């Protein structure tokens, strides 16, 4: 089993939690929570159509709900953890480059914190 953790910014805000709080508890969250459970169970073995590698250690979790397509960006840490950086409501065919960059930035911050804790 893998452990899912949401990235927390320096201001103690959680981009993933903030995003989830704005979604429908009936039309979106059951589907998203189900996909999170699949990620927890399968980790780095989860593949398309449920997950896909983007670049530079960043993956996307793909979720289709009644109200549309959602993507959650994540990376693996320490062989047992999945760190979800943030999510978005996908409205275009391609993932916006800025969202991948944001996930990479959050990953860098997370890794720096881990170095300081050791």
PLY file of the C-alpha trace (Angstrom):
ply
format ascii 1.0
element vertex 118
property float x
property float y
property float z
element edge 117
property int vertex1
property int vertex2
end_header
0.00 0.00 0.00
1.16 3.50 -0.83
0.56 6.52 1.40
-1.08 9.57 -0.17
-0.05 12.97 1.14
-1.19 16.38 -0.06
1.48 19.01 -0.60
1.30 21.92 1.88
2.63 25.33 0.84
4.81 27.49 3.10
1.72 29.51 4.09
0.12 26.25 5.35
-2.39 26.21 2.50
-3.05 22.92 0.74
-3.73 23.45 -2.99
-5.32 20.00 -3.36
-7.64 20.41 -0.38
-8.61 23.92 -1.50
-9.43 22.54 -4.94
-11.43 19.58 -3.57
-13.42 21.86 -1.25
-14.86 23.64 -4.30
-16.11 20.46 -5.97
-19.51 18.78 -5.77
-19.71 16.22 -2.96
-22.10 14.10 -5.06
-21.04 14.62 -8.68
-17.25 14.79 -8.29
-15.84 13.64 -4.96
-16.96 9.97 -5.06
-15.16 9.49 -8.39
-12.07 11.35 -7.22
-11.89 9.48 -3.92
-12.23 6.18 -5.79
-9.29 7.12 -8.02
-7.25 8.17 -4.96
-7.92 4.70 -3.50
-6.69 3.10 -6.73
-3.54 5.20 -6.57
-3.04 4.20 -2.94
-3.41 0.54 -3.85
-1.37 0.44 -7.07
1.06 3.37 -6.71
3.60 3.46 -9.51
1.89 0.51 -11.27
-1.25 2.57 -12.04
-1.27 3.46 -15.76
-3.47 4.82 -18.52
-6.33 5.48 -18.62
-6.16 6.19 -14.87
-2.70 7.75 -14.62
0.03 8.91 -16.96
3.61 10.11 -16.73
4.08 13.74 -17.80
7.74 14.67 -17.31
10.53 15.16 -14.78
9.02 12.80 -12.20
5.55 14.39 -12.42
2.52 12.20 -13.06
-1.15 12.98 -13.61
-4.07 11.17 -12.05
-6.93 11.21 -14.51
-10.51 11.36 -13.23
-13.75 11.63 -15.16
-16.81 12.69 -13.15
-20.35 13.74 -13.98
-19.21 17.35 -14.30
-16.08 16.81 -16.39
-12.46 15.76 -16.53
-10.09 16.39 -13.64
-6.36 15.99 -13.30
-4.30 15.71 -10.13
-0.54 16.13 -10.33
1.70 14.00 -8.16
5.13 12.49 -7.66
6.54 9.55 -5.75
8.75 9.93 -2.70
10.75 7.47 -0.64
9.29 4.38 -2.31
6.05 4.45 -0.30
4.56 7.92 -0.62
2.56 9.64 -3.30
2.61 13.42 -2.94
-0.33 15.09 -4.68
0.59 18.68 -5.49
-2.67 20.11 -6.86
-5.63 19.50 -9.14
-7.40 21.14 -12.02
-10.62 20.93 -13.97
-9.43 19.99 -17.44
-11.06 22.14 -20.10
-8.58 21.86 -22.97
-7.11 18.94 -24.85
-3.56 19.46 -23.58
-2.45 19.98 -19.99
-1.46 23.64 -19.61
2.31 23.95 -19.38
1.97 26.28 -16.38
0.28 23.49 -14.37
3.16 21.08 -14.99
5.60 23.82 -14.00
3.62 24.43 -10.80
3.78 20.73 -9.94
7.54 20.75 -10.56
7.94 23.82 -8.34
5.93 22.21 -5.52
8.01 19.04 -5.90
11.24 21.06 -5.56
9.93 22.76 -2.42
8.89 19.42 -0.94
12.26 17.80 -1.65
14.13 20.75 -0.14
12.09 20.46 3.03
12.88 16.75 3.25
16.62 17.48 3.00
16.39 20.00 5.83
14.52 17.54 8.06
17.29 14.93 7.78
0 1
1 2
2 3
3 4
4 5
5 6
6 7
7 8
8 9
9 10
10 11
11 12
12 13
13 14
14 15
15 16
16 17
17 18
18 19
19 20
20 21
21 22
22 23
23 24
24 25
25 26
26 27
27 28
28 29
29 30
30 31
31 32
32 33
33 34
34 35
35 36
36 37
37 38
38 39
39 40
40 41
41 42
42 43
43 44
44 45
45 46
46 47
47 48
48 49
49 50
50 51
51 52
52 53
53 54
54 55
55 56
56 57
57 58
58 59
59 60
60 61
61 62
62 63
63 64
64 65
65 66
66 67
67 68
68 69
69 70
70 71
71 72
72 73
73 74
74 75
75 76
76 77
77 78
78 79
79 80
80 81
81 82
82 83
83 84
84 85
85 86
86 87
87 88
88 89
89 90
90 91
91 92
92 93
93 94
94 95
95 96
96 97
97 98
98 99
99 100
100 101
101 102
102 103
103 104
104 105
105 106
106 107
107 108
108 109
109 110
110 111
111 112
112 113
113 114
114 115
115 116
116 117
